[in-house]
Amino acid sequence: MKNYLFRLSVIVIVLALLFPPLLKAQSTSEVSENLVLANVTVIDGNGGRPKPNMTLVLSNGRIFDMYRAGKKKPTAGATVMDLNGQYVMPGLIDSHYHLIPYSKEKEALIARFALLGGITGVRDMAGDGIALAELAKAADDNNLQSPRIYFSALMAGSTWFVDARVAAMMHGLPAGEAPWARAVKPDTDIVKVVTEAKATGATGIKLYADLPPEVVKKITKEAHRQGLKMWSHATIFPSKPSDAVAAGVDVISHSVMMVFELENKLPEVSDKFSYRYVDWKNASVDSPAITALLRQMRKNGTMLDDTIIHTALRQVPKIVKDEAALAEEKRLPGYANYVESWTYGITRRAHRLGIRLVAGTDFSEHPESQDFPNIHTELELLVTNCGLTPLEAITAATRNGATVLGIQNSYGTIAKGKVADLVILSADPSADIRNTTKIAYVIKGGKVHKREKVIMPAT
């Protein structure tokens, strides 16, 4: 029966890939095969100084040439965009995204909101694998106003699969038995489940919760053997952040969760933990345990997906609300402030020690109430609260985001031969990180999309 259900799910995935939704792109400029971006200042994503008076030649969706303005003559018949006084940077990558399954119309609007807001790629951190495979296939079209989509297959202990979110992504399969949302038990055939996860089209495996260190290590080893990336929550109860790092995962998510490295022993099941019971007052980012963890991350090349915005604008307000609902004698004074301070502090220290940060949000987009995607707020928080320079923050959302996905040879920086996923700005983001929202155009695979506000219809 299980084999039958798996074969059925694979068939559904194949059908979804063959018949993606017919979403029409809007406001896409028709240009000739060669597009010249003349007299522009280049911010290449590597963290170096902006390069003024540059010309980029785009051909067949890639950066064909780059040189000082006036050094060469444009190819005859090329379309020339004079961008004097403007700036170009790589397209932004949100490294912690969740494409929530809505109606097709709403999904298309949110994808359009993201692309026209400067996001040319997202790392979706687990969801409905069939829907994600379909969306990812469709998003390969450079005319489609959607970021490129890379998604994960989730693995967790069987005890986690009582989570209320599970049913929405199982397509009728028993909880934990979908290739993209798998319960891993002590007797699980790791080779088999990793092979099935890869068959969904996932770029990486996300470790969520309720996995002991020895299982984390087995999954990581097998995923890497099969060419998949390994992405993990910082803490995977009962496994600590140091267990994930020692196993060799490529990136850990959520700076706030690194606090559990300070605990002597973690509960076996994640729903038994609570941030409320952490000794936040004495939780120091300079403690020996945290210092050892960060040094281990630097040695192993483990990256940190910090999700500052998620903690500051989602978790902290919830903490404040929940504490206010308690009787006064049960409240923890300063709890929310300690959580926020820890998150900024650990991210700041990780950055100072040379650990590469990637910019992710883990925060739903709401075009009905936002002008720009959440990634811009994440970048601002990294600069204002975590000690990054604007150029370092941009690198976190471009080059580092591409590295996490394993696509750095084609995406993430501006260089000859790379795919032309670019954002053109009317103001200098290296002078003020908030200028990443001064978007004039977004270019996806050489196709120009003019920036305009995305309006959600009344519902």
N, C-alpha and C positions, 0 to 999 in steps of 0.2 A: 504493500500500500504506500509506504513512504517513497519507494523508488518511482512508483507511478505518479505520485504528487510532484516529485522533483522534475520528472520528464515533462509533465504538464506545465509546470512553471517555466521551464526553459522554452517550450513551444510558445507560450504567451509572450515571453521576452523577445523571441525572434520576430514574431508578428508585429510587436510594437516597434521594433527597429526598422522593419520593412515599410511600415505605414505610419510615419511620424505625423503629428498634427500639421495641417496646412495653415500655418500662421503667416500672415503677410507683414512684411516690413514696411514701416512708414518713414517718410522723410529721409530716404536714402538717396544720396547724390549719385547720379550716373556720371562716371568719369571714364576717361580713356584708359587703356591698359597701363600706361605710365603716368604716375602722379608725382609732381614735384612740390615739396613743401619748402619754400624759399625764405631766406632771411629770418630764420626762427632760432630761438635759444633752446638748446637741447639739454634736458636733464635726463641722463641716460639710465638711472636706476642703480648705478654702482656706488653712489654716494659722493662722487667727485663734484667739483665745482660746475655750475652751469656753463655751457659752451655757447657763446653768442654768435650771431651771424653765420649760422650753419644752413646747409641745404640737404634735405633728404630726398632721395629718389626712390619711389615705391613702384615695384613691378611684380605682377603676378602674386600679389598679396604679401610680398616680402620687402624688406629694406634692401634695395639693390645697390645703393651707393649713398655715401655721406661725406660731405666736404665743405670747406669754407665757401660761403656765398661768393659768387662771382668767379670762382676758380675754374669752373667748367660751364659750358653752355648746355641748357636742357635739350634733351632729345627732341627732334622734330616731331610735332604732333602730340607732345606730352601736355597734360593739363597742369598748369602752374597755379599754385595758391601762394600768393605773397603774404607771409605771416609776420611781417615786420612788427616788432613790439610784442610778439606773442611767444608762448613757451610750449614745448612739447615734452611729454614724459611718457613712459610706458603705461599701458592700461593697468588699472588697479586690479588686484586679486584679493577677494575676501576669502581668507583661509579658514573661516568657520561659519558656514552658511547652512541654512535649512530651507529647502524649497518645499514649502507647505503645500499639500495637494488641495487646490481650490477648483473652481470651475475653470475650463480652458481659457475663457475670456479673462478672468482675473489673473491666472498664471501668466498669460501673455503680457498683460499690463505691468505686472511686477517685474518680469524679465526686461521689459522695455524701460521701465523706471531705473533698473540697475544699470543697464548698458548706457543709457543717456546720462546717467549720473557718474560715468567714468569707470564702471566695473566691467572689465572684459573677460574675467574668469572667476569662478567660484569653486571652492572645495566644499561640497555638501557632506556634512558629517552624520550621515545615516538617515534613512527614511524608507519610503516605498521603492524598492529596487526596480520594479517593473516600470513605474512612472519615471523614475530618474533616468533609466536607460533610454527611454523614449525621448525625454527632454534633451538629454545629452546628444543624442543622434541628430535631432533637429537643430540644435544650437551650433553644430559644425558649419552651418550655412552662414557665410559672412554677411549676407543680406538680411538675415534675421536679426531683429533687435533683441538680442539676448546675450548674456555673457556665455562664454564657453563653460561647460559643466563637467566637473570631475567629481565622482561620488565614492562613498565608502560602503563596504559591507560591514555590518555591526556584529560583534561577537561579545557575549557576556555569559556569566554563569546562569544556570537554569533558574536560580532563585530570583533573578532580575526580571524575568519575563512575565511577572504578574503586573508590571508597570502598565498603567492605563493607556499609554501611547502605543502599545504593541499591536493591538487589534487593527488599528488603522493602516498598518503596513504589511499585513500578512496575506491578504488576498484569499482568505478562507482557509489557509493552511494552519495547522496547530501552532500555537505560540512557540517560537524558538526553532521551527523546522523549515523556515524559508532560507534559501541560500544567502540572501542579503540581510538576514536577521536570525542569527544562529545561536542557540543555547549550547554551550560547550560544557561537557561533563567529564569526570575523570576517565571514562572509557571511550570518549569520543575519538573517532579516527581523524586526526588533525590534517593529514594529507588530503583526505577526501573532502572535508568541509572547506579547506582553503581552495582546493581545486574548483569546487562548486561556486564559491564566492567569486573567484576570478572569472568564471564563465558568465556572470551577470554583467560584466563590463566594468566592474569597480576598479578604480585606480589603486585603492588601498583598503586595509582592514582597520576598523576602529574598535579598540578595546574599551568597553564601557564600565563594567563593574562586576563584582563577585567572582573574580578570577585569582587564584593563588599564584605566587611567583613562578612556580615550576610550569604552570600551564601558560602563563604569559610568555615565558621563554620559548616553549615549544611552538606556539602560534607564530611568534615573531620569526623564529628561525625558518619555519616552513614558508611563511609568506615571502620573506626575502629570497628564499630559494626559487620560488615561483615568479619572482619579478614584481611582487606587489610592495607597495609602501606600507609602513606600519605606523598608525596614528593612535594615540591613546589619551584617555583622561589622565591627568597628572596622578590622581589616586584611583586605583581600581579595586578598592576594598575586597579582600584584605591586603592587597599589594600596595605598598607605598610608592611614592614617586621614584625613589632610588631603585626599587625593584623593576619598574618599567624601563628606566634608563639602563640598568645593568643588563636587561634582556636585549637591548639594542633597538628599541623603537626609534623612529625617525624624528618624532615630535611629540611633545606632551601638551595638553590643552588645559587652560584655566590656571592663571597665576594663583588665584585664591585657594585652589585645592592643594597647593604645595605646602600649606600649613600642616597637613597631616604627616609630613615627614618628621614632625616634632613629637608625634605620639609614640609611646612604647609599643602598643599593640592596637591594631585596628579590628573592628568587628568583621566577621566572616561574610555578613550580608549587608549590602549598602544601605538598605532602608532602615538599618539600626543606627546609622550615624546622623549627627546633626551638627551643623556649624555652631549651634548655640552652646554646645558643651566643650568647645575648644577654649583653652585658657588664653584668650586673645590678648589680655593685658600683658602677659609675659611672653607672648610669641614674638620672637625677635628675628628679623631677617639676617642678622649678623651672628646668629647662634652657630656653634660648631657643626650641628647636624645639617643646617641649611648651607653652610659654607662647603661642607663635604659634598652635598648634593650638587651644588652649582659647579664645583670643580669637576665632578664626574660628568656632568652634562657637557662642559666645555671639552673635556678630553675625548668623549665619545662623539662629539658633533651633534648632540641632541638639540633640537630647536625648541623654542617656547612659543606656543600659540597663546598669547596672554589674555585675550578677550576682556580687556579693561572695561569697555563699554557695558558688557553684560553684567559685570559686578557693580559698576558705579550707577548704572541707570535701571537695572532690573533687580538684582539681588538686594542691594542696599535699601532701596525704597520699600521692598517687601519686608525686610527685617524691621524697618521703622514701623510699618503698619502692623506687623504681627506682634511686636513688643507693646505697642500702644493698646492692643486688644487684651493684654494680660492684666491681671490685678497688679497694682503698683509694687507690692512686695515681691512679686515674681520677676519683675523686669530686670534686665542686665544693663546697668548704666554704661553708656558709651559703646555698646556692642557694635552698632552699625558703623560708628566712626573707626573702631579698631579694624573691622573687616576691610573698609575702604583704604585705610592707611596701609594695612598689610599688603593689599593687592598692588598699590602703587609702589610700595617700598621693595617688594620682592622683584618686581619687574625692573625697577631702576637698578637694583643690584645685579641682576642677571645681565642686563645690558652693559654695565660697567665692567663686568668680568669677561665680556666678549662672547656671550651666548647669543646666537642669532635669534632675533625675534621675528615672528610673522604676524601680520595684522589680520585678526579675525574678529567677528562681532557676536555670533551666536544670538542674534537679535533680529526679529522679524522686521521686514520693510513694510512701511505703511504710507504709500503714496498719497492717501487721502489727507494725511496730516504732516507730511514731510516734503521738503523741497528736494532733498538729496539723500542718497543711501547712507546707512549708518557707518560705513567705512570711513567717511570723512570725520565723523565725531571720534572714532577710534584713533585716527591719526592725530587729531588735535589733543586728545588726552595723553597720548604717548609723548607728545612734545611738552605740554604744559605740566604734566604730573609725573612723568617717568624719566625725564632727563634726555630724551632723544632730540637731536637737531631736526629741523624739517627734512633735510636730505636723508637722514637716517630713517626717519619715519616712512618716507617714500620708498626707500629700499626695502623696508619690512613688508610693504604692500605690493612690491613689484618683483624684484630679483629673488627675495627670500620666499615669497609666495610661490613662484615658479619652481624653486628648488624643492620645496615640500612636495610638490606634485611630480617631480622628476621630469619637468618639461623645460628646464633652464637652458637647454641648447637651442630652443626655438622661441622662447617667450621670456618676458620679465625684464629685459633690458633693451636699450636701443643700440643696435650694432648691425653691421652689414650681414645679410643673410638671414636675419631673424624675421619672424612673422610680424607684419605691420599692425600690431595691436597698440594703439596710441591714443593719448588724450591731448588735445590742444587747448591751452589755457590763455586767458587774456591778461593774467597777472602772475607774478613770480611766486611760486609756492616755496621756494627756498628762503624767501624773505619773510613769509607769513604762511604757515601751513594751512590756514583757512582758505588760501587762494586755490587749493585743489578743487574748490567748488566753482571757480570762475571758468567754467567749461564752455568753449565755443563749439568744438566738434569732438566726436569720438570716432576713431578709425578702427575698424575690425577687419583684419585680413585685407587691408588696403581699401576697403569700402568706407566711404565717408558718411557719417550720420550726424546731422546737425542737432545740436543741443536744443531741447525744448522741454517745457514742463509737462509731465505726465499727469493727466487728470483721471482720477478714479470715478466712475459713474456712481451716482447715488444708488444705494441698495436698501 
